[in-house]
């Protein structure tokens, strides 16, 4: 356990961490490599499976035909962790397991590997809750199907999870259903009303959130600003539009968003959470379609709202600023871009640290903008 942190149990809330010393703004408190991680199937062709960089023309693993890498360096560095997974992927080809199954398998392989040091962990996987006892039968059935797929997938390397082949695993991790029920991801996106957040947390994680944010419902008035009759059409349209986004039907998504924003949306405050989500999706669609002027217009509309929902220094606001700044720079709005990059840098250097690649890229972008301004003024 790092000396700056202490574990504790909060009655009614579960495990927690508290600081044991005064922490300076921007100070690194704790850093650790993830026990396991994987690239989502929908991004598997576009993202390096080792460093997670987005690149074109990635090298493909000649064995499993799925994993992709920036170059031979990334491929060699990934091989220690990928070689076991590679055999499992080959055994199921052409079928590809779901993201959750591949992640659960990687957890098993990591736990069976002696390279991971438990002394570096804040919490072990064994300490995570599966909530199987409080799940509905329908939900258990769905998870059981994933658990069966997990057993089939790892059979090549771990023939029987419950027997001697997996004796090094913690007891609950030998049960595929229990392991699938844990996973270990961020809870939910906070950009939702208290009612929606609590409903989702109850359904997925089986607890009623009593945090200050939920108990005070301090942002609900802003998120649901305006009369319900005016913003309800936006709320009702979101599932359909999110479906179009998932299918990458960018033209239909843009047409749907722009129509609603220009008709219903004009009577709804920019701070309304449903209008904000729709504005964000319109910006995404414009970027994929190459409609840069429209994209920056939608993006700039979101910035004042993001600053209210994600008070600085918040990484979500920082990343949104970066996205808008890149669009401004591409459109040769150099002064605007420099100002937006500066705002992003002030956040990202605190949330990501001085040595993070994104921080370094922001410094480079700011220098680019300054050089371009000097060049323009010297003409």
C-alpha positions in Angstrom: 0.0 0.0 0.0 1.5 3.4 -0.9 2.4 5.5 2.2 0.1 8.3 1.1 -3.1 6.1 1.1 -4.9 4.0 3.6 -7.7 1.5 3.0 -10.8 1.7 5.1 -14.4 0.3 5.1 -17.2 2.8 4.9 -20.4 1.5 6.5 -23.1 1.1 3.8 -20.7 2.0 1.0 -18.0 -0.6 1.0 -14.2 -0.3 0.5 -12.5 3.0 0.2 -9.2 4.9 0.2 -8.3 8.0 2.1 -5.2 10.2 2.1 -2.8 9.9 5.0 -0.9 13.1 4.2 -1.7 16.4 2.6 -1.6 16.0 -1.2 -0.5 18.9 -3.5 -2.6 19.8 -6.5 -1.3 17.7 -9.4 0.8 15.4 -7.3 1.0 11.7 -8.3 -0.6 9.7 -5.6 -0.5 6.2 -7.0 0.4 4.5 -10.3 0.1 0.9 -11.4 -0.1 -1.3 -14.5 -3.6 -2.9 -15.0 -3.8 -6.5 -14.1 -5.4 -7.1 -17.5 -6.8 -5.1 -20.4 -7.8 -5.7 -24.0 -8.8 -3.8 -27.1 -12.6 -3.9 -27.8 -13.5 -6.0 -30.8 -15.0 -3.0 -32.6 -11.6 -1.2 -32.5 -9.4 -4.3 -32.9 -8.4 -3.3 -36.5 -7.6 0.3 -35.7 -5.7 0.2 -32.3 -2.4 -1.3 -31.4 -3.0 -4.2 -29.0 0.1 -3.3 -27.0 0.3 0.5 -26.7 -3.3 1.3 -27.7 -2.3 3.9 -30.2 -4.6 4.5 -33.2 -2.7 3.9 -36.4 -3.3 2.9 -40.0 -1.7 -0.2 -41.5 -1.1 -2.0 -38.3 0.9 -5.3 -38.4 -1.4 -8.3 -37.9 -0.4 -11.4 -35.8 0.3 -14.1 -38.3 -1.0 -16.8 -35.9 -4.3 -15.7 -34.5 -5.0 -13.1 -37.3 -6.7 -10.8 -34.8 -4.0 -8.9 -32.7 -2.5 -5.9 -34.4 0.6 -3.9 -33.6 2.3 -0.6 -34.5 5.5 -2.3 -35.4 7.8 -5.2 -34.5 8.8 -3.5 -31.3 5.2 -3.5 -29.9 4.7 -7.0 -31.2 7.8 -8.4 -29.4 6.9 -6.5 -26.2 3.3 -7.9 -26.3 4.3 -11.5 -27.0 4.9 -12.5 -23.4 1.2 -11.8 -22.6 -0.2 -12.6 -26.1 1.3 -16.0 -26.7 -1.2 -17.8 -24.4 -4.1 -15.8 -25.7 -2.9 -16.4 -29.3 -3.4 -20.2 -29.0 -6.9 -19.7 -27.6 -7.9 -17.4 -30.4 -6.6 -19.8 -33.0 -8.6 -22.7 -31.4 -11.9 -20.7 -31.9 -11.1 -19.1 -35.3 -13.1 -17.8 -37.2 -15.2 -17.1 -34.1 -14.1 -14.2 -31.9 -15.1 -14.2 -28.2 -16.8 -11.1 -26.8 -14.8 -8.3 -25.1 -15.8 -9.5 -21.6 -14.8 -13.1 -22.3 -11.4 -12.0 -23.7 -10.8 -9.7 -20.7 -11.8 -12.5 -18.2 -9.4 -14.9 -19.9 -6.6 -12.3 -19.7 -7.3 -12.0 -16.0 -6.9 -15.7 -15.6 -3.6 -15.8 -17.6 -2.3 -12.8 -15.5 -3.2 -14.5 -12.2 -1.5 -17.7 -13.4 1.6 -15.7 -14.3 4.2 -15.2 -11.5 5.2 -11.8 -12.8 2.4 -9.9 -11.1 3.2 -8.8 -7.6 0.3 -8.7 -5.2 2.2 -6.2 -3.0 1.5 -3.5 -5.7 -2.2 -4.0 -5.6 -4.6 -1.7 -3.8 -7.3 -4.4 -3.9 -7.0 -8.0 -5.2 -9.5 -9.4 -7.7 -10.7 -11.8 -5.0 -11.9 -8.8 -3.0 -14.2 -7.6 -5.8 -17.9 -8.5 -5.5 -19.8 -10.6 -8.1 -23.3 -10.0 -6.6 -24.4 -13.3 -8.0 -26.7 -13.9 -5.0 -28.7 -10.7 -5.7 -29.0 -11.2 -9.5 -32.2 -12.1 -11.3 -32.3 -15.5 -12.9 -32.5 -13.9 -16.4 -29.3 -12.0 -15.7 -27.6 -15.1 -14.4 -28.6 -17.0 -17.5 -27.0 -14.4 -19.7 -23.8 -14.5 -17.7 -23.8 -18.3 -17.7 -23.6 -18.2 -21.5 -20.6 -16.0 -21.3 -19.1 -18.2 -18.6 -19.5 -21.3 -20.9 -17.8 -19.4 -23.8 -15.0 -18.5 -21.4 -14.5 -22.2 -20.4 -14.4 -23.1 -24.1 -12.1 -20.3 -25.0 -9.4 -21.0 -22.3 -9.7 -24.8 -22.7 -6.6 -24.9 -24.8 -4.4 -23.5 -22.0 -6.5 -24.1 -18.8 -8.4 -27.4 -19.5 -10.4 -27.3 -16.2 -10.7 -24.1 -14.3 -12.0 -25.8 -11.2 -9.3 -28.5 -11.0 -5.5 -28.7 -10.5 -4.7 -26.8 -13.7 -5.9 -23.6 -12.1 -4.9 -24.2 -8.4 -2.9 -21.0 -8.5 -6.0 -19.0 -9.0 -8.0 -17.5 -6.1 -11.0 -19.7 -5.3 -13.7 -17.4 -6.7 -11.7 -16.9 -9.9 -11.8 -20.6 -10.7 -15.6 -20.3 -11.1 -16.1 -18.8 -14.6 -19.5 -17.4 -13.7 -18.2 -15.6 -10.6 -15.3 -14.2 -12.6 -17.5 -12.9 -15.4 -19.9 -11.3 -12.9 -17.0 -9.3 -11.4 -15.0 -7.7 -14.2 -13.7 -4.5 -13.2 -14.5 -1.4 -15.1 -15.5 2.2 -14.2 -19.0 2.3 -12.9 -20.9 4.7 -15.1 -20.8 8.0 -17.0 -21.7 10.8 -14.5 -23.4 12.8 -17.2 -26.9 11.5 -16.3 -29.6 12.6 -13.9 -29.5 11.1 -10.4 -32.5 8.9 -11.2 -30.8 7.4 -14.3 -27.4 7.0 -12.5 -29.0 5.2 -9.5 -31.2 3.0 -11.7 -28.1 1.9 -13.7 -26.0 1.3 -10.6 -28.8 -0.8 -9.0 -29.2 -2.8 -12.2 -25.5 -3.4 -13.0 -23.7 -3.2 -9.6 -26.5 -3.9 -7.1 -26.2 -1.0 -4.8 -27.9 2.3 -4.1 -25.4 5.2 -4.5 -25.3 7.5 -1.5 -22.5 9.8 -2.6 -22.7 13.5 -2.1 -23.4 14.0 -5.8 -26.4 11.7 -5.7 -27.8 12.6 -2.3 -27.7 16.4 -3.0 -28.9 15.9 -6.6 -27.1 19.2 -7.1 -26.8 19.0 -10.9 -30.3 17.7 -11.7 -31.8 21.1 -12.1 -29.2 22.0 -14.7 -29.2 18.7 -16.5 -33.0 18.7 -16.8 -33.3 22.5 -17.5 -36.4 23.6 -19.3 -39.9 22.1 -19.5 -40.0 18.4 -19.8 -42.4 18.7 -22.8 -39.7 20.5 -24.8 -36.7 18.2 -24.1 -38.6 14.9 -23.9 -38.4 14.4 -27.7 -34.6 14.6 -27.5 -34.5 12.1 -24.7 -36.8 9.7 -26.6 -34.7 10.0 -29.8 -31.3 9.2 -28.1 -31.5 5.4 -28.1 -32.2 5.4 -31.9 -29.4 7.9 -32.5 -27.0 5.9 -30.3 -27.8 2.9 -32.3 -26.9 4.7 -35.5 -23.6 5.7 -33.9 -22.9 2.1 -32.9 -23.5 1.1 -36.5 -21.2 3.9 -37.8 -24.1 5.3 -39.9 -22.7 8.8 -39.7 -24.8 10.4 -42.4 -28.1 9.2 -40.9 -26.8 10.2 -37.4 -26.0 13.7 -38.5 -29.3 14.1 -40.3 -31.2 12.9 -37.2 -29.2 15.1 -34.7 -29.2 18.3 -36.8 -33.0 18.0 -37.5 -33.8 17.7 -33.8 -31.4 20.3 -32.7 -32.7 22.8 -35.2 -36.3 22.2 -34.4 -36.9 20.9 -30.9 -33.4 21.8 -29.6 -33.7 25.5 -30.3 -36.1 25.8 -27.4 -33.9 23.8 -25.0 -31.0 25.2 -22.9 -27.5 24.1 -24.0 -27.0 22.8 -20.5 -29.8 20.2 -20.8 -28.0 16.8 -20.7 -30.0 15.4 -23.6 -29.3 18.3 -25.8 -25.6 18.1 -24.9 -25.4 14.4 -25.7 -27.0 15.1 -29.1 -24.7 18.0 -29.8 -21.7 15.7 -29.0 -23.0 13.0 -31.4 -23.5 15.6 -34.1 -19.9 16.7 -33.7 -18.7 13.0 -33.9 -20.7 12.5 -37.1 -19.3 15.6 -38.7 -15.8 14.6 -37.9 -16.3 11.2 -39.5 -17.9 12.8 -42.5 -15.2 15.5 -42.9 -17.6 18.4 -42.3 -15.0 20.3 -40.3 -16.8 23.7 -40.0 -19.9 22.1 -38.7 -17.9 19.9 -36.3 -16.1 22.8 -34.7 -19.4 24.6 -34.4 -21.0 21.8 -32.5 -17.8 21.2 -30.5 -17.5 24.8 -29.3 -21.1 24.8 -28.1 -20.3 22.0 -25.7 -17.2 23.6 -24.0 -19.0 26.0 -21.6 -21.3 23.1 -20.6 -18.5 20.7 -20.1 -16.8 23.1 -17.8 -19.9 23.1 -15.6 -20.4 19.4 -15.5 -16.7 18.5 -15.3 -15.1 21.2 -13.1 -11.4 21.7 -13.7 -9.1 19.9 -13.5 -11.2 17.1 -15.0 -9.8 14.9 -17.8 -13.1 14.7 -19.7 -13.2 18.5 -20.1 -9.5 18.4 -21.0 -10.0 15.9 -23.7 -13.0 17.8 -25.2 -10.8 20.9 -25.3 -8.1 19.0 -27.2 -10.7 17.8 -29.7 -12.0 21.2 -30.4 -8.5 22.8 -30.5 -7.5 20.3 -33.2 -10.4 21.2 -35.3 -9.7 25.0 -34.9 -6.1 24.3 -35.8 -7.0 22.3 -38.9 -9.3 25.2 -40.0 -6.4 27.6 -39.6 -8.0 29.5 -36.7 -4.6 29.6 -35.1 -5.2 32.1 -32.3 -8.4 30.3 -31.2 -6.6 26.9 -31.4 -3.6 28.2 -29.3 -6.0 29.5 -26.6 -7.9 26.2 -26.5 -4.7 24.1 -26.4 -3.5 26.2 -23.5 -6.8 25.5 -21.6 -6.4 21.8 -22.3 -2.8 21.8 -21.2 -3.5 23.3 -17.9 -5.9 20.4 -17.2 -4.0 17.5 -18.8 -0.7 18.2 -17.1 -2.5 17.8 -13.8 -4.7 14.8 -14.6 -2.2 12.9 -16.8 1.1 14.2 -15.5 4.1 16.0 -17.1 5.5 12.8 -18.6 2.3 11.6 -20.3 2.4 11.4 -24.2 -0.8 13.6 -24.4 0.9 16.3 -22.3 3.9 16.2 -24.6 1.7 16.4 -27.7 -0.1 19.4 -26.3 3.2 21.2 -25.8 4.1 20.4 -29.4 0.8 21.7 -30.7 1.1 24.9 -28.8 4.6 25.4 -30.3 3.2 24.7 -33.8 0.6 27.4 -33.3 3.1 29.9 -32.0 5.4 29.3 -34.9 2.6 29.6 -37.4 1.5 32.9 -35.9 5.0 34.3 -36.1 5.2 33.2 -39.7 1.9 34.8 -40.6 2.8 38.1 -38.9 6.1 38.3 -40.6 4.6 38.3 -44.1 
